[in-house]
Amino acid sequence: MKTLLLAITAGLLLTGCETQYGWGGKSAGTPAKAAKPAAQQPPGSTPVQSANGKIASVRADLKFVVVDFSPGGLPPVGKRMAVYRDGQKVGEVTISGPVIDSNIAADIVAGKIQAGDVVRDE
């Protein structure tokens, strides 16, 4: 577990991080472009924020999995999600991080999870 966490942490450190000035190549005196305002939502509606992922690897002995959420967006850390196999719910995970590209770690809450299972909102 320590080796895996060390490898994930090293990977995150080597990929760099975004600053208020955007991704590399910008000088400290050049701020990033301001974000465009969000599109107006009709009153009483909420945007859909569901993400579907696939179990990339399982460490049942350590009670965690790595979930690949490509090509969609990543769910927030702390979100509880259901795991499905062949349309049947087989378990639950809680997104915990860290994140590497479109992969994120999740803690196994319940069930017997296998690589290839689908992760989505309940």
Secondary structure, DSSP 8 states (H G I E B T S, - for coil): -HHHHHHHHHHHHHH---BTTBSSS--TTS------------TT--------EEEEEEEGGGTEEEEE--SS----TT-EEEEEETTEEEEEEEEEEEEETTEEEEEEEEE---TT-EEE--
